[in-house]
């Protein structure tokens, strides 16, 4: 067991700074292509594709087949240029730096026709000394190289050995050799996204000028003294001292709510210097901890740090201080071989409920703060408490992590390496080292980040030989793997952040992988670490196909996004399931067929003779299938929390693949591009509920498990009902005696042979009845109503086509949908087209004549617009 204790501070902006100035070079820049045939004004931060679209030179890159039509953009070499006048006298400043927070990706930078530096890593901050180059009036130019051509050139120049995979599968329609460039890996294509290898200045750029010394960064190192039961706060402040003589003064640290006011004397020697400060929190002053969503508050404390230095130089910073501990528990389990793999936050074991995050757009300048808040609010609204930032995208912008801190979303943070082997040449390793050091310093202050992970699926790719390397060459590739993720990345992370655990890969066997020399013979073992699991051919309603693993960090099934989302990027000729457009948007081999196969196991597939109706109905049935499959799998993982069966179990995490979409296409997501909730996301709100009854069958016996994520025991009752498909009146119901559902446990609370259950209601058969159940306290429901199918719904007998009507009214900013049905209706789907917002519930069962559902618009709308856009579908409507 390793204990990682953390006092975390999320930066909330710099305070006033004397003796230094900052001048942004963001805004308007000229952008031209290699031969000068295109010359236009663009915006920084931004990229070439966005500029061409905004200026009307191209259509929406996401429309139709434009990812192929606009491939020429990525193959050209583009130039960014700007002329500017500095609003200060450069002769009065001893040091002037040009700072790029992010350059995408390979460029040569010239200031006043002097080359001041080069870039080759999208994830690194670049600082260039321009003191002797800058003038009153200046010209700056960034000469970009095509990322695609650069990657190809690097691959050809690397002669040590092959570094697979060379190219993505043809179905992805992507570019090759992305593992030779430190750039967003999925920008060269992925099985859920397009190929748009961008070029541009994707983050802020500024000039900083200062005299004497400059505070250019500061971080926080945690410590908790178990014996003294006392928090300690260690602060690191990074200075560039350009004074030829030492600079003295005081630093004053204040956290008023914790009654802290501490003053230290300091003396800074010339050069790059680090000031280390330590603050003890009086153990008699109560400190509120930061908790994940659903487990407590996200309490933080305001802190200021003031450096009062010689020559009246005052530098002040402010920050938000969060206190929490994180432990990754890997220890023996009684009755099982292997080790546990779960997280404790503030000493409490937490079941991680969530999903996997990918970039929300191919063009980072379109990822706004509003979009991030919308997506992340949808995470907590669905009862999730964690996101895994997947290793093939980007280290997200500061606002993402600030929102996760605020909302209580834990973050499993991958480093940006995914599904590939990588070169081991010195220049590549050095670039990675700078990237990792920068990102750890930038991000480690956030309480939301609970674990660093070296890569996505590269241990399993290597050891399961995904790329068919010669067995005789495997030791060399293992050596390269260890050099990159252990000797390089892990070493840097642990030297800069001992406050949270580091694992080398996902999936991985954790401590067991380390014991086997950092790579395990079976990195996807159910008895260690975390597991990724996909199976599109077995029946997803059969819970026995799923791994009873310690922690499942990826699993899922595809579906199509809603018609209103697809409509924005397609035309009428595209609107059928086997159109060229439908095949083009599907980047997973056989994905469209797999969806229909899985749906066809339990549902009658759409049969309309109208191609458009058929297309919409097929979209609907893929979403029903996806939601039901992921529900079944997730509930299996949640009910496996507290038990060991045949040596397997103690599952403590379920992170389905994937949360969000990068464009409008079929994928594993529960949120469509732009944030619209699929049926799966509504289901997630229920299957991730803090109190949940879970039903399943085993050898003819119907079981219900009660699952609790609460911190205290609950005294509850279970109600079980049986409905005939053709009647809104239940045939049978029973209510158990009150019982105690233990906090943080999953236990069996009901069992009954199915045959016995059917006999209780007269003429019930598996085909004509359905079971529903819920938990209550004093007749008040405290869980979602869950259900269990006794047969496939394509075999359901008596299922009627319901007439469902809705009356819409408005209450403040919320709209009330009063629904009425003529018959039982499974998978009722309410849709208001392109009007942005979400319902309080959707994809639900109507087993009563009436039901009220709320709609929360994300932008102002009207009752009239909702009435005009509203459409309702239930399962029988597509037959």
N, C-alpha and C positions, 0 to 999 in steps of 0.2 A: 504494500500500500504506500502511495506517495501523497503527501499533503502539499497542496499548493494554496497558499494563503494570499489574499489580495486586498489591497486598498487601491482603488482605481479612481482616476480623475479624468473626466472627459473635458477636453478643452472647449471653452465656450467663447473663444475669441480673445484677442489680445487687448490688454488695457492700453493706457497712454504710454507712449515711448518717447522719451526725450533723447536728443542727440542722434536721431536716425529718421530717415524718411523713406517712404515707399511710393512708387509711381507705377500704376498699372499700364501695361501695353495691350490690354484686352480691347475688344471692340473691332473697328474696321481695319481689315488688311486686304491687300491685293493678292489674288491667287491666279496663277497662270500655269498652263501645262508645259510639257517639255519643249515643244516647238513654238510656243507662243501663239498658237492659233486660237486659244481660249484665254481670255484675260478678263477677270471680273472681280467685284468686291465681295468679300466674305467676312464672316465674324469669327473672332477668337474669344473664348474657346469654341471649337468647331472642327469640321472636317470637310474634305473636298466634296463628297457626295451630298452632304446637307447644303453646301453652298450652291452647287449646280442645281439642286432641286428648288431652293429658295429663290434663285435668280431666274428660274424658268427655262433653264437649258435642258433639263431632263424631267420626265414624269416622276411621280412617287416611285422611289426605287423598289418599294414593296409590291407595286402593282404588277399583276400578271406574271410574266416571265422576265421581268426587268433585272433580276439577279444575274441572268445570263446576258441580256441585252447590254447591260452596263459594265460588263467585265473589263472593257477597255479603260475604264477610269482607274482601276487598280493596277493596270499594267503600264500606265504612264508615270512619268516622274514629274511631280508638281512642285511649284515654288511659291512660298509665302513671302511677301515683302511688305514693308511699311516704312514710311518716313515720319519722323516725329521730332519734336522740339522738346527738350527737357525743361521743366519749369523750375530749375534751380541752377545755381552757379557750380559747375562740376569742380572748379578749382578749389572750392572751400571744403571738399570732402576727401578724406584720406583713402577711403575704400568705397568703390562702387561695383556692385554685382548685378549681373543679369541672371534672373532665376526663372526657370521653367518648371512648373509643378508636374507637367506631363507632356511629352512629345511622342506622337504616333507616326512612325517609330524611328526609321533610319534617315538621318539628315546631317547635312553640314551647315553650320551656322556662321554667317558672316555679318559683322558689324562694321559699317563704313568700309566695305570691301576687304576687311581683314578677317580671316578665318579664326574664330575664337573658340571653336569646339565642334564636336560631333556627338550624335546621339545614336543609340542602337537598342534601347530598351524602353518600352512603353511604360514600365512600372517604376521608373526611377526618377527622382528629382535631380535636375541639373542646375549647377551653380557655376557661373563663369565670371572671372574677374575682368571687368572692362574699364578699370580705372584709367588706363593709359590709352584707351581707344575711343572713349565717348567724347562727343563734341556737343555744342549747343544744338545744332541741327544734325540729325543722324538718319542713316538708312540701315535697316536690318533685313536680312534675307535668310530664309531657311530653304535649302535645296534638298528636297526629299527624293529618296529612291523608292521605287516600287517595292513594297514588302514582298510581293510574290517573286519578283525577279531576284531580289536580294537573298531570299530564303533558298532559292534554287542555286544561286551562285555559292552560297555557304555550304550547301550540301555537296556540290561538286568538288569544292576545295578540301572537304574533309575526307581524307583517304585512309584513316585508321581502320575503319570498319563501317559497315552499313548501320544506319540508325533508323530502324523501322518505327512506324509505317511511313513509307515514302509519300503515299497519297491516300486520301480518304476513299471509301467505297464510291463507285461511280454513281450510285443512287443519290449521293449527297451533292453532286455537281459542284465540287469544291476545288481548291487549289492544293498544291503539294508542298511538302517539306516545312510545315508550320513549326515543327520541333526544332528548327534551326534559327528561329527568330524569337526574341523575347517580346512577344506581342500576344494580345487576346487570342487564345488558341482557336476558339470557335469562330473567329472572323474569317477563317479559311473554309468554313462550313462545319456542320455537325448533323447528327441524325434528327435534330429538331429545328435546325436553323439554316439560313442562307449563307452564301459566301459573299462577304463585303469587306475585303481587306482595306481598311480605310487609311488615309494619310491626313495629317493635320496637327494642329496644336490643340490637344483635347482637354487640357486643363489651363489654369491661369498662368500668365507670364507677367513679370514685373521687374522693375529696377529698384534696388535697395542701396541707399547711400548712408554711410555712418563714419563717425570719428571716434577715437579713443577705444571703444569696444562696443560690441553688439551681441545681444542675446538672440541667437538664431533658432533655438529650440529648447524645450524642456520637457521632461518626462517624470514618471513617478514609479518608484520601486517599492513594492509592498513588503511588509513584515508583520508577523503576529507572534508575540511572545506567549507561548502556551503556559509557561510556568508563572509568568507575571499576570497572565490574563489581560494583556494590554496590546492595543493596536499601536504600531509604529508606522510613520509615513516617511519614506525616503524619497527625496526629490533630487533630480539631476537637472542642472541648468548648463547649457552649452553656449560658451562665449567665444567670439573671435576678438582677441585683444590686439589691436594694432598700435597701441601706444608703445613707444620704445622703453617705457619704464612701467613698473607695476602699478595697477589701479586698485586702490583700496576703497573700503566703504562698509556698509551694513546691508543685510537682507532682513526684511521683516515679513514674517509669515503670519497670516491671520485667518482663523476660521471661527467667526463670532459665535455661531450656534453651538460650537463645542468648547467655547471659552478659551480659545487658543490665540495667543499673541506672543510670538517668539522672535527674538532678535539675535542675529549672529554677525560677528565681524568676519569680513572676507578680504582676501588680497589676491588679485588676478595677475599672474605673470604674463608677459607678452606671448602671443601665439594662440592656438586653439586650446581652450581650457574648459574643463568640466568642474562645476561646483556641485558637491554632494552635500545635501542637507538632510537632517533627520529630525522628525517631530514625534514626540510621544503623546498619545491621547490618554488623558487621565482616566483610569479604569473606573473611577467613581462617576464619570459622566456617561450617561447611557448613549450608546451609538446605535442608530437604526440602520439595519442592513438593507442592501439592494436584493430584491427577490425577482425570480422569473415570473412572467405573467401567470396568474392563477394561484400563486403561492404567497403573495404579499405585495407590499408597496415597493416602488422604485425610488426610495428616499436618497437624496443627495444633499451635500452641504457646500455652500459657497465659500471659496477660498481666494484670497489675494496674496500675491507675492510681490513685494516692492524692494527693488535694489536701489539703495541710495549710495551712489558712488562719487568718487572725486570729481572735481570740476563741475559740480551741480548736475551730474548726470543721473537722472531718475528713470528707471525702467520698471514698469508695472505689468503684471499679468493676472488674469483671473481664470478660475477653473471651477468645475463642479466635482466634488469629492464623493465617491461612492465606496462603501465598505461591503465586501462580501468575500467569502472563501469558496474555492472550488477544489474538489478532489476527484481524481479518476481512480476508482477502486478496482483493482485487479487482484483478486485473492481467491484461494480455494473455496469451493462450494461443497457442502456435505451432500453425498450421494451422487456426485457428478465429477467426471474428469474435466480437466481444464481449469479456467479461471473466470471469475466474474468480469464484467465490463460495464460499469455504470458511473454516473456522476453524482457527487454530493455537493449541494450548494448550501453554504452556511450550516454544514453538518447534517443536512437532511437528504436522503436519497430521493432523487427526482427522476420520474419517468419522462424522458424527452419525447415530446409529441410535436411533430412538425413536418417540414418538407425541405426540398433542395432549391436553392436560389440560383438562377442563371441571369445574365445581363438582360434587362427589360427591353433593350433595343440594340440594333446593330450600330446605331449612331449615338454615341454617348452624350452628345449635346442635346438630344431629345429626352434624356433621362432627367426630368426636372424634380425639384423638391416636392412639388405637389403630387407627381406620379409616385415617388417613393413613399410618401405618406399614405396615399391611397392603397398601394399594394401592401404595405406593412400593417396598416390598420386592418386590412382584410385578414392578415395572419392572426392577430389576436382576436378578431371577431369570430374566427373559426376555432377558438380554444387551443390554438397552438402556443408553444412556448419556446420553439427553437427553429432556426434556419441553418442549413449548411450552405455556406458560400462556396459553390463548386469551383474546382481548380482549373477549369478551362475557359474562364471568363476574365473578369478584372477584379482587382482589389477595389471594393466599392468606394464611392466618394464619402467624404466625412459625414455628410448629412444622413446617409444610410445608417451608420453606426450610432450617430447621435439619436436617431429615431428608435433604434433597437434598445439603446440605454433607457430612453424615455418610456417605451412601451413594455419593457421587460422581456424582450425577445433574446434568448441566448443565441450565440453565433458560434458555429463550428467553422473555423476559418481555414480553408485549404490554401496552400500556396499554388501559384498558377502554373501547374504542370498536370497534364491530363492525357490518359490513353495513348502514351507514346514512350519510347526511349529517347534519350537526349545525348548530344555529344559531350565528351569530357575534356575538350581542349581548354587550355588555360584562360583564353579570352572569354569564353562562354562562362566558365566557372566564376571568373572575376565579376562579370556583369551580374550574374545571379547573386553573388555575395553582396554587391551594392544594393540590389533590389530588395533582398531580404532584410538587410540592416535598416534600410529606409522604411519599409513597410512595418516592421516590428516597432520601430520608434514612433511611427505615426499612429499606430493602432492600439498599442498595448495599454493605453490609459482607459480604454472602454470596458466597463464591467460586463457588457454583453458578451464579449469574446471569452469563451470558456476553454477552448482548445485550439492549438495549431496543428494542422495536418500537412505533411510534406507534399502530397500529391493525390490525384484521383486515379485509382485503379492501375497504377504502374507496377506495384509489387505483384499483383495477380496477373497482369499482362505478361510480366517477365517469367514468373514461375509456372503459369499455365501455358506458356509459349504461344500466346495469341498470334505472334508474328512469324512463327515457324523458323526461328533461328536454329542454326546447327547446335546440337547438344554439346559438341566439343567446344563451341564458342560461348556457351552459357556462363562459365566462370568469369570470363572477361566482362560480359554484360552485367553480371552481379557486382563485379568490382566497380564498374562505372556507376551503377545504381547507388552503392554504398558511398562512393566518393561524393556524389551530388547531394543526396538527401541526408546523409549522416555526417560525413566529415565536413561538409560545407553548410548546408541549411540548418541542420540540427545544432551544430556547434555555435553558429551565429545566434540562433534563437535563444538557446539556453544561457549564452553569455550576456544577453541583453534583457531577458525576461524569464525569470525563474518563478513567476507568479501563477503560471497555468501550465497544464501538461502539453507535451508535444508527442504526436504519433507520426510515424514515418509515412504512412499511406492510409488510404481508405478504399477498399476494405483492407484490413490487416489483422493479424493475431495479437497485436499489442506486445505485451511482455514476452509472449511465446515467440513472436517474430524476432525480437531482440535476442532471445536465447538461442535461436537457430542461425545467428549471424546476420540479423537484420532483414532476412527474407525467409519466409516459411515455405515448406514444401506444399502446404495447403492454406494460402492466405485467407480463404473464404470459409474457414472452419466454423461450425456452429458452437464449438466449445471455447472459443477465444475471441476477443476483439469484436469487430463489427463485420457485417455481412451485406453484400449486395445480391439481390435475388430477382431474377426475371424468368418467367415461364409463360409463354403465350399459347402453348399447345395443350397443357393440362387444363382441367376444368377448374376455373378460379372459384367455384362454389365449394370445392372440396378442400377444406382447411388442412387436410393431411399432406397436401403437396408443398406447404410452406415450411421453411426451416424454423425449428424451435431454437432460435439462436440467442446469444446474449444481447445483441444490439443489431438492429437492421437499419442501415443508413441510406439504402436505396432499394426501392421496389416500385412497381407500377404497371399501368396499362394505358394505352393510347385512347384518345377520342378526337373527334373533329370539333373545332370551335363552332359557335352559333352562326347561323346564316347571316345575321346582321353584321357580324365581324368579317366574314368572308366577302360579303357584298361590296365592301369598300375597296377591294383590291382585285375584283374580277368582273366579268361581264356575263350576259345571259348564256352565251355559248359554253361557259365553264360550269354551269350549274347542274351537273349530274356526276354521280359517284365515279364513273369511269371515264371522265373527260381528261384531256391532256393536262388541264390545269390541276385536277385532283391527283394525277400521278406525279406531276411536277412538284407539287407542294409536299408530297410524302417523301421524306428523306430517310426513312427506315425501311430496309429491304422487306418486302411483302407486308408492310404495315397495314395497308388498307384491307388486304385479305385476312390478316390476323384479327383485326377488329370484328369483321363480319363473322369469322369462324367462332370467336369467343361469344359474340352476341347470339349466334345461332344455336349454341348449346342449350340455351334456356329461354330464348324468345323467338317468336315468329318474326322473320325479317319483313321489312316493309314491302307492300305488294301493290302500291298505287300505279296506275297506268299513266299518270301525269308525271313527266320526268322531274319537274320542279318539286312537286309534292313528294315524290320518291326521294329526292335528294335531301329535303328538309327532314323527312321522317328517318332517313338513314343517319343523318347527323344526330337526331334525337336518340336513336337506339344505341349509337356508339357512346353517347354520354351516359345513358342508363347503364350500359354494360360496364363502362369504366368505373362509375360511382359504386356499383354493386360489388365489383371485383376488389377494388381498393378497400371498401368497407369490410368485406369478409376477411381480407388479409390483415388489415390493421387491427380488427377486433381479435383475431387470433393472437397477434403479438401482445396486445394489451392484457388478454386473459392469461397469457403465459408468464406474467410478471412474477408471481409468487410460488410457482410450482416447478418441480423437477420431475419429468416423466422420461423413463428410460435414460436417465443421465442428462437430459436436455431441458433447457428452460431458463428461468430467471431473466427473461427478456426485459430490458430496461430502456429501450428506445425504438421508436418507429418514425422514420423520416421518409415519406413517400417521394418518389420522383414524378413530377417536379412541381414547384409552386406556380411559376409564371412563364409566359411565352415571350419570345424575342420577335416574332412576327405572326402573321395570320396564317396558320397552317395546322394540320393534325399534329398532336404531340401528347406527351404524358401529363401535361399541366392541368391544374385545377382552376387557374385564372387565365383567361384569354388575354391576348395582346391588348393593352389598354386597361385591363383590370376587371373586365366583366366576369362574374362568377359562373363557372360551369356547374353542372349538377354535382360533380365530385366535391366542390368546395362547400356546398350546402351540406352534403353528407358528412364532410370532415367536421363541420361544426357540431354534428351530433356524435360521430364516433370518437371524437376527442373530448367529449363532455367530461367534466370532473367526476361525476357519478354516472355510471352507465351499466345497464344490464345487457349481457351478451348471450345470445342463444345459439346453440349448435347441436348437432346430432352425432352420436357415436354408437354404432352397433344397435340401432333401433331405439336408443334412449335419447330423449330431448333434455338437454341441460341448459340451465341459465347460470352464468357467473355474474357476480356483482363486482364491479371494479371501482375503486376509489382513489383519487389523487389528492384527497383532502388531508389536512394535518390533524384532524380529530375524527373520532369514530362517529358513525351516523346510525341512528335508530330508524329503520325503514321497514316498509312492507313491499312485497312484489305482487303486482296484479298481472294475471295471465288471462288473455281473452282468445276465443276462437270465433272467427267470422266465416260464414260461407261467402264465396265470391259473389253470390247473387243477392246478398241482403245486407243492408246497413245495420240491422239489428244483430248483436252478437248472439251466437248460439250457446255460448258457455263462458263463464268467467270464474276465476277463483282468486282469493286474496290470502296470502300467507299471513301467519302470525308475525307481529313485529320482531325483528331481529337486529343485531348490531353488525354493521358492515365496518370492519376495521379500517382505520386510516392507512392509506398507502398500500392496500392489498388488493388482490384479485382472488376470489374464493367462490366455490360452488354454493349456490343458494337455492337451487331447485332442480329436481330431476324427476322425470316421468317417462315410462315407455310410451312411444308415439301411439301404439295401438290402444293403450289404456286411455290416452288423452282423446283419441278419436271417438272412443265408445261413450265418453261422457256427454257428447253432444248429438247423439242420435245417429243421423245419417252421414256424418262427416267421413270423408275420404281424403287421402293425400291430395287428390286432384281438385277437390271442390272447396277446400278450406285453407285458411291462413292463420297463423298464430301471431299475436302482438302482446307486448308486455312492457311494464314500466315500473319504476320505483316511486314510492310516495311516503310522505310523513304527514300524519294527521289529515289524510285525504288530499294533500297538496302534492302534486307531482314535483319530484326533485331530480328527474332524469328525463331525457328524451324518450318518446315511445319507440321501442325497437320492434322488429318483426322477424319472423322466421318462415321461410317457404318450405312447405312439405313436399312440393314437387316443382319441376320447372314450370315457368309461367306459360310456356308454349303448350303445356298439357293441362292448363287450368280449365276446369269445367264450371260453367255458369258465369264466367266473367262477362259482364255486359258493357256495351259502349255507353258511357255516361254522358248526360247533358250537364255541362258545368257552366254556370253563369257567374258573373262578377259585377258587383256594384261598387263603384269607386267613390270615395269621399276624401276630403282633406282635413287633417288636423295639424295646424301649424305648418312645419316643413315636411311632415310625413303624410303619406297617402295610405288610406285604409282600403284594402280589397276584401269585401265581404263575399265569400264564395258559397255557392250552393250546388250540390250535385244530386243527380237522380239515382246514382248507384255507386258502389265501391269503386274507387279509382286509384290504381297504383301509379306511382311515378308521375304525379301531377306537376306539369312544368308550366310556370307562368313566365311569359316573355313580353317585354315592352320594346322590342327592337333595339334601336340604337340609342334610346334614352339612357344615359348613364346612371347607375344606381344599383342597389341590391335589395332583395326581399328579406324579410325576417326568417323565412323558410321557403324552400322550393324543392321540387323533385319528391314531394312527400306523398304519403298514402292518405286518401280521404276515406275514412271508415265511418264518418258521421255526415249527416245531411249538410251541415254548414261548417264553415271554418273561416276565421279572420286572419289575414296575412297583411303585414305592413310593408310598404315600399319606402326605402330611404334614398331619395335622389342625391346624386353627387353634384349636380348642377341644377339651377332653378328650372322647374318645368310646371306644367299645368295639368289639371284634371282632364281637360279636353285632349291634350296631346297624348296622355296615357291611354285614354279610351280609344283613340284612333290607332294607337300602336299595339294595343293589348291583344295577345293570342294565348290560348291555353291548349295544352296537349296532355293526354294521358295515354297509357300503354295501349288500350283497346282502339284508340283513334288511328293507329298506324296499320291496323290489320285490314 
